[in-house]
Structures are given as structure tokens and as C-alpha cells.
Amino acid sequence: MKRIVTLIITIALLALGAGASQAVEPHKLKVGYLPTSGHLLYFVAKEKGFFQQEGLDVELFRFTNSGEGLTAIKSGKLDAGSFGTSAPLAFIAKGADFTMFGGQMGEGHALIAKPENAERFKDLKKYRGATIGAIRLATGDVVFRAALHEAGLDWRKDLTIKEFDSPAAVTEAVKKGAVDAGLTWIPYYTMAEKQGLVVVKYSGDVIKNHTCCRQVALTPTLKSREADFEHFLVALLKAYRFYQTNKNETVDVVAKYVQIDKADLHKDIYGGHLLVSPDPHKKSIVQFWDFMKKADYITSTEPIEPHINTKIYASALTDLSHREPKEKLWASLDKEFRSGDPSLHVNKH
């Protein structure tokens, strides 16, 4: 009898061991982000366990600007990241094999100045002769250059644009008077207001609904790990629902990654100057590409459409719709995706 019991226990232990060995290991993804409240989908998906639910082990890496993050993707140090619209398009124009496959944020940039200089910068035509600080390859930089072009100014001849490596450096330059005004992004323009500066124009004031940070990966990486990236977007869609329905908790999560006052974070996130969506917004990317060419920011005769993948996002939405057929949000987002996002609109004044 003892031998039989021992044999049963041994078999049971072997079965347990086999089950453990067959357990699916989470798929690792190295993802880059910027310390901005606009990247909240990453933070919520990570902190609320949505990545884990989708079988992913996502490690987030912080960068100071888009150029640094995209260089890390290009070199293979990152699997993906969210680094503006203009920056990946500029890299693509120079031959980088990037594909944009999802969204993160839109708008969320602003021009800041000292209070005594604010009135001048309300009218784009009065920017002539000014020195403007900007972050290299930042989306807000291109938005304002495109708007200046539409207003009849040549940004290369009629004013000086001085590039900096970080939003903090732009703020400091404006405070010291090294530049007349500066372009920065959320939450840094809110932090600048705390330091006595003022927001003169939001980027949405000059190009309404413009895209900013897109999900970017090397094209070969995206193709070889398409299933992982579909689960990645499913997690971001879950985070998007959470952001819409749990405002205070979303702010608490973002506060772990963006260390500013929670009341200011709430204003940044829900105050109307930040658009949040995991949708790739293909139409807006194409229009942004055209803006960059018209403003002479890039030179390229290649179409941008081959570098935009909407299939993965569509599959992620379909997956969630099958899992949760009663969830109206997925149907609403699918309808928005299939109808195309609103056209970008340039305000010339």
C-alpha cells in the first residue's frame, strides 16, 4: 500500500512539474516613453495590469526627447515607443524603416512667453524678427512652423528658431530672456505657468486635432511580432477606457511617472488641450507628412502610407469586441476608425 501511495504522489508531482514547465511565459517588450502626462496610456496599462492580462511583460524606458527614443528603436535597444509625429516622420524621410501602428496623444503642445511679451505672440504674423525656442524634432515645433508658413512667414528667414534638448531647457531660456518665446509640451507648459510664464497659444489653436505621439516600431520587428503588438494595443485600449471612466485614479497613476501637483495633472489631462487615443489616425499622419514637406521641414518624394499600419489596431478592436460584445465603447471606436479621423485644420491667425 505504501508503494502504491508513493507511486501516486510521484506521478502527481511529475504532472505538476510538467504543468509548470508548460506555463506560458509573458512576452517581453521594451517600450520607450517621454515623462509627459500625454503618455498616460502606457502608465495606466502598466500600473493596472492590462499588459500582464494580455500576456506581456512590458518594461518602460524614459527618454528626454523624441530623437533619443527613436535612435534607441532604430538601433534595436527598444521594441517600440511613442515619440511624436514629426520625429518619426523626419527619421522616415531620411531612410529609417519605421512603421507607425497606433496612437497615444494629440495636441498637448504650447507656446510660452513672459507676460509682457504675450500680446505680440497671439498673432502669428507678428512673429517676424522673434527668436523662438523649440525642442529638436518635437511635434509642436513642426505645428508652429507649418502654421507660420500658412501665415506667409518663412521660418528660416523671418525669425530665428533655436533648438534645445529638453522642455526644461526651453522654459529656462524663456525665463532668462535668451529667447522671446518657447515651444514646449504637456506638463511642462503648466510647470512654466507656475514659474511666472504664460501660455500664449496652444498647438490646437493653430492646427486643430493634430496628431502627436504615435506608436512606432521597426518594420521588421512589427512584422515578426504582430501578435504581441496586437495584444499591446488591446492593453492600451483597456487603458483608454480606464482613463475615461476613472479620472482621479488615472491622475494617481500618472503622478508616479510625472512628478507634479495632482491638481495640475488633472488640469493637463482633462482640461481640453490634450487628445488621448490609441487610434493610429492614418489620415492625420498623411496630412502631417504633407505639412512637413510644405513647410520645408523635410524633403521627400516618397508616400508615407507604406509606413502606416492600421491592421493591428483594427484587429485589436475586433478582438475586444468579440470578448466584450456589450461594451459600447469598442463599437464607437470601431466606427470612428472606419470613418476616418477629422481633417487637420490650420488657423492662420
C-alpha positions as CSV (number, residue, x, y, z in Angstrom):
1,M,0.0,0.0,0.0
2,K,2.8,2.4,0.9
3,R,4.4,1.7,-2.5
4,I,1.1,2.5,-4.3
5,V,0.7,5.8,-2.3
6,T,4.3,6.7,-3.1
7,L,3.8,5.9,-6.8
8,I,0.6,8.1,-6.9
9,I,2.4,11.0,-5.2
10,T,5.3,10.7,-7.6
11,I,3.0,10.7,-10.6
12,A,1.1,13.7,-9.2
13,L,4.3,15.7,-8.6
14,L,5.6,14.9,-12.1
15,A,2.3,16.1,-13.5
16,L,2.5,19.3,-11.6
17,G,6.1,19.8,-12.8
18,A,5.1,19.2,-16.4
19,G,2.2,21.7,-16.0
20,A,4.6,24.3,-14.6
21,S,7.1,23.8,-17.4
22,Q,4.3,24.3,-19.9
23,A,3.1,27.6,-18.4
24,V,3.3,30.4,-20.9
25,E,6.0,32.9,-20.2
26,P,4.9,36.5,-20.8
27,H,6.3,38.0,-24.0
28,K,8.8,40.8,-23.2
29,L,8.6,44.2,-24.9
30,K,10.9,47.1,-24.3
31,V,9.0,50.4,-24.8
32,G,10.2,54.0,-24.6
33,Y,8.3,56.9,-23.3
34,L,8.6,60.6,-22.5
35,P,7.8,62.0,-19.0
36,T,4.6,63.6,-20.1
37,S,1.0,63.2,-19.0
38,G,0.3,62.7,-22.7
39,H,1.8,59.2,-22.4
40,L,-0.8,58.1,-19.8
41,L,-2.0,55.1,-21.8
42,Y,1.4,53.4,-21.1
43,F,1.3,54.3,-17.4
44,V,-2.3,53.1,-16.9
45,A,-1.7,49.9,-18.9
46,K,1.4,49.1,-16.8
47,E,0.0,50.0,-13.4
48,K,-3.4,48.5,-13.8
49,G,-2.1,45.2,-15.1
50,F,-3.5,45.4,-18.6
51,F,-0.2,44.5,-20.2
52,Q,0.0,41.5,-17.9
53,Q,-3.5,40.4,-18.7
54,E,-2.5,40.3,-22.4
55,G,0.5,38.1,-21.8
56,L,3.0,40.8,-22.0
57,D,5.9,41.9,-19.8
58,V,6.4,45.5,-20.8
59,E,9.4,47.3,-19.5
60,L,9.2,51.1,-19.8
61,F,12.2,53.2,-20.5
62,R,12.2,57.0,-20.0
63,F,13.8,59.4,-22.6
64,T,14.2,63.2,-22.6
65,N,13.3,63.8,-26.2
66,S,11.9,62.0,-29.3
67,G,15.2,61.9,-31.1
68,E,16.9,59.9,-28.4
69,G,14.0,57.5,-28.2
70,L,13.8,56.9,-31.9
71,T,17.5,56.3,-32.1
72,A,17.1,53.6,-29.5
73,I,14.3,51.9,-31.6
74,K,16.5,52.2,-34.7
75,S,19.4,50.6,-33.0
76,G,17.3,47.7,-31.7
77,K,17.5,48.7,-28.0
78,L,13.8,49.3,-27.9
79,D,11.0,47.2,-29.4
80,A,8.6,50.2,-29.7
81,G,7.9,53.7,-28.3
82,S,5.8,56.8,-28.6
83,F,7.9,59.7,-29.8
84,G,5.8,62.4,-31.5
85,T,4.6,62.5,-35.1
86,S,7.2,64.8,-36.7
87,A,10.2,63.0,-35.3
88,P,9.4,59.5,-36.7
89,L,8.4,61.1,-40.0
90,A,11.7,63.0,-40.1
91,F,13.5,59.7,-39.5
92,I,11.5,58.0,-42.2
93,A,12.3,60.9,-44.6
94,K,16.0,60.1,-44.0
95,G,15.5,56.4,-44.7
96,A,14.6,54.8,-41.3
97,D,12.5,51.7,-41.7
98,F,9.9,52.7,-39.1
99,T,6.2,51.9,-39.1
100,M,3.6,53.8,-37.1
101,F,0.9,51.4,-35.9
102,G,-1.1,53.1,-33.2
103,G,-1.8,56.4,-31.3
104,Q,-1.2,57.9,-27.9
105,M,-1.9,61.6,-27.8
106,G,-2.7,64.6,-29.9
107,E,-2.3,68.3,-29.4
108,G,-0.7,68.9,-26.0
109,H,1.9,71.5,-27.0
110,A,2.0,75.2,-26.4
111,L,4.0,78.4,-26.9
112,I,5.1,80.1,-23.7
113,A,6.4,83.6,-23.0
114,K,6.9,86.2,-20.4
115,P,3.6,88.1,-19.6
116,E,5.0,91.3,-21.1
117,N,5.6,89.5,-24.4
118,A,2.4,87.6,-24.6
119,E,0.3,90.0,-26.7
120,R,2.8,90.0,-29.5
121,F,2.7,86.3,-30.0
122,K,-1.1,86.0,-30.2
123,D,-0.8,86.9,-33.9
124,L,1.4,84.6,-36.0
125,K,2.2,87.5,-38.4
126,K,3.9,89.4,-35.6
127,Y,6.4,86.6,-35.0
128,R,8.7,88.3,-37.6
129,G,12.1,89.0,-36.1
130,A,11.5,86.9,-33.0
131,T,13.7,84.2,-31.5
132,I,11.7,81.1,-30.6
133,G,13.0,78.2,-28.5
134,A,11.9,74.7,-29.6
135,I,12.8,71.1,-28.7
136,R,14.6,69.3,-31.6
137,L,12.2,67.2,-33.6
138,A,9.2,68.0,-31.4
139,T,5.7,67.9,-32.9
140,G,4.9,71.3,-31.6
141,D,7.9,72.7,-33.4
142,V,6.6,71.5,-36.8
143,V,3.0,72.5,-36.0
144,F,4.1,76.1,-35.5
145,R,6.4,76.1,-38.5
146,A,3.6,74.9,-40.6
147,A,1.2,77.5,-39.3
148,L,3.8,80.2,-39.8
149,H,4.2,79.0,-43.4
150,E,0.5,79.3,-43.9
151,A,0.5,82.8,-42.4
152,G,3.0,83.8,-45.0
153,L,6.2,83.8,-43.0
154,D,9.4,82.0,-43.9
155,W,10.6,80.5,-40.6
156,R,14.2,80.2,-42.0
157,K,14.4,83.9,-42.9
158,D,11.8,85.9,-41.0
159,L,12.6,84.6,-37.5
160,T,15.1,82.5,-35.6
161,I,14.2,79.1,-34.2
162,K,16.7,78.0,-31.6
163,E,16.7,74.3,-30.8
164,F,17.1,72.8,-27.3
165,D,17.3,69.2,-26.0
166,S,14.5,69.3,-23.4
167,P,11.4,71.2,-22.4
168,A,13.1,72.3,-19.2
169,A,15.8,74.0,-21.2
170,V,13.2,75.8,-23.3
171,T,11.5,77.1,-20.2
172,E,14.8,78.3,-18.7
173,A,15.7,80.1,-21.9
174,V,12.4,82.0,-21.9
175,K,12.8,82.9,-18.3
176,K,16.3,84.3,-18.8
177,G,15.3,86.2,-22.0
178,A,17.6,84.1,-24.2
179,V,14.6,83.5,-26.5
180,D,11.4,85.6,-26.9
181,A,9.1,82.6,-26.6
182,G,9.3,78.9,-26.4
183,L,7.5,75.8,-27.6
184,T,7.1,73.0,-25.1
185,W,4.7,70.2,-24.3
186,I,2.4,69.0,-21.5
187,P,3.0,69.1,-18.5
188,Y,6.0,71.5,-18.9
189,Y,3.9,74.4,-20.0
190,T,1.8,74.0,-16.9
191,M,5.0,73.9,-14.8
192,A,6.2,77.1,-16.7
193,E,3.0,78.9,-15.7
194,K,3.9,78.1,-12.1
195,Q,7.2,79.9,-12.7
196,G,5.6,83.1,-13.9
197,L,5.3,82.5,-17.6
198,V,2.1,82.4,-19.6
199,V,0.7,80.2,-22.4
200,V,0.2,82.3,-25.4
201,K,-1.1,79.7,-27.9
202,Y,-1.9,76.1,-27.6
203,S,-0.9,73.9,-30.6
204,G,-4.5,73.0,-31.1
205,D,-5.2,76.7,-31.7
206,V,-3.1,76.7,-34.8
207,I,-3.7,73.1,-36.1
208,K,-6.8,71.6,-34.6
209,N,-6.8,67.9,-33.7
210,H,-3.2,67.4,-34.8
211,T,-1.6,64.1,-34.0
212,C,1.4,63.9,-31.7
213,C,2.9,60.8,-30.3
214,R,2.3,57.7,-32.4
215,Q,3.3,54.1,-31.6
216,V,6.4,53.4,-33.6
217,A,8.5,50.2,-34.2
218,L,11.0,49.0,-36.8
219,T,9.0,47.5,-39.7
220,P,10.7,44.0,-39.4
221,T,10.1,43.9,-35.6
222,L,6.4,44.8,-36.2
223,K,6.0,42.1,-38.8
224,S,7.7,39.4,-36.8
225,R,5.8,40.1,-33.6
226,E,2.5,41.2,-34.9
227,A,0.5,39.1,-32.4
228,D,2.4,40.7,-29.5
229,F,1.7,44.2,-30.8
230,E,-2.0,43.4,-31.2
231,H,-2.1,42.4,-27.5
232,F,-0.1,45.6,-26.8
233,L,-2.8,47.7,-28.4
234,V,-5.6,45.8,-26.7
235,A,-3.9,46.7,-23.4
236,L,-3.8,50.4,-24.5
237,L,-7.5,50.3,-25.4
238,K,-8.3,49.0,-22.0
239,A,-6.2,51.8,-20.5
240,Y,-8.2,54.3,-22.7
241,R,-11.4,53.0,-21.2
242,F,-10.0,53.3,-17.7
243,Y,-8.8,56.9,-18.4
244,Q,-12.3,57.9,-19.5
245,T,-14.1,56.3,-16.5
246,N,-11.6,56.7,-13.6
247,K,-10.3,60.2,-13.7
248,N,-8.9,60.5,-10.2
249,E,-7.3,57.1,-10.2
250,T,-5.8,57.9,-13.7
251,V,-4.2,61.0,-12.2
252,D,-2.8,59.0,-9.3
253,V,-1.2,56.6,-11.8
254,V,0.3,59.3,-13.9
255,A,1.7,61.0,-10.8
256,K,4.0,58.1,-10.4
257,Y,5.7,58.9,-13.7
258,V,5.2,62.7,-13.9
259,Q,6.0,64.3,-10.6
260,I,3.9,67.5,-10.5
261,D,0.9,68.5,-8.4
262,K,-2.0,66.2,-8.9
263,A,-4.4,69.2,-9.4
264,D,-2.2,70.4,-12.2
265,L,-2.0,66.9,-13.7
266,H,-5.8,66.7,-13.7
267,K,-6.0,70.1,-15.5
268,D,-3.4,68.9,-18.0
269,I,-5.2,65.6,-18.7
270,Y,-8.8,66.6,-18.6
271,G,-8.6,70.3,-19.3
272,G,-9.3,70.2,-23.1
273,H,-5.8,70.7,-24.6
274,L,-4.8,67.0,-24.7
275,L,-6.3,64.4,-27.0
276,V,-5.8,60.8,-25.9
277,S,-6.5,57.9,-28.3
278,P,-4.7,54.6,-29.3
279,D,-6.1,55.0,-32.8
280,P,-3.3,55.4,-35.4
281,H,-5.2,58.2,-37.2
282,K,-3.8,57.4,-40.5
283,K,-5.4,60.4,-42.3
284,S,-3.9,62.9,-39.9
285,I,-0.4,61.3,-40.2
286,V,-0.6,61.7,-44.0
287,Q,-1.7,65.3,-43.7
288,F,1.1,65.9,-41.2
289,W,3.6,64.5,-43.7
290,D,2.3,67.0,-46.3
291,F,2.6,69.8,-43.8
292,M,6.2,69.0,-43.1
293,K,7.0,69.0,-46.8
294,K,5.2,72.2,-47.5
295,A,7.0,73.9,-44.6
296,D,10.3,72.6,-45.9
297,Y,11.0,70.7,-42.7
298,I,11.7,67.6,-44.7
299,T,12.3,66.8,-48.4
300,S,10.9,63.5,-49.7
301,T,9.1,62.4,-52.7
302,E,8.1,59.1,-51.1
303,P,4.5,58.3,-50.0
304,I,4.1,57.9,-46.2
305,E,1.2,55.4,-46.4
306,P,3.5,52.3,-46.6
307,H,4.9,53.3,-43.2
308,I,1.5,53.3,-41.5
309,N,-0.1,50.0,-40.3
310,T,-3.8,50.2,-39.3
311,K,-4.4,46.4,-39.5
312,I,-3.1,45.7,-36.0
313,Y,-5.3,48.3,-34.4
314,A,-8.3,47.1,-36.3
315,S,-7.6,43.5,-35.1
316,A,-7.2,44.7,-31.5
317,L,-10.6,46.4,-31.7
318,T,-12.2,43.3,-33.2
319,D,-10.7,41.1,-30.5
320,L,-12.1,43.2,-27.7
321,S,-15.5,43.5,-29.4
322,H,-15.6,39.6,-29.5
323,R,-14.6,39.4,-25.9
324,E,-17.0,42.1,-24.7
325,P,-19.8,42.4,-27.2
326,K,-21.9,44.5,-24.9
327,E,-19.2,47.2,-24.5
328,K,-20.4,50.2,-26.5
329,L,-17.0,51.9,-26.4
330,W,-15.4,49.3,-28.7
331,A,-18.2,49.7,-31.3
332,S,-17.9,53.5,-31.1
333,L,-14.1,53.4,-31.6
334,D,-14.5,51.0,-34.4
335,K,-17.0,53.3,-36.1
336,E,-14.6,56.3,-35.6
337,F,-11.7,54.3,-37.0
338,R,-13.6,53.1,-40.1
339,S,-15.0,56.6,-40.9
340,G,-11.5,58.2,-40.7
341,D,-10.4,60.8,-38.2
342,P,-11.3,64.5,-38.7
343,S,-9.2,66.5,-41.1
344,L,-6.5,68.8,-39.6
345,H,-7.4,72.4,-39.8
346,V,-4.8,75.3,-39.9
347,N,-5.8,78.5,-38.2
348,K,-3.8,81.3,-39.9
349,H,-4.1,83.9,-37.1
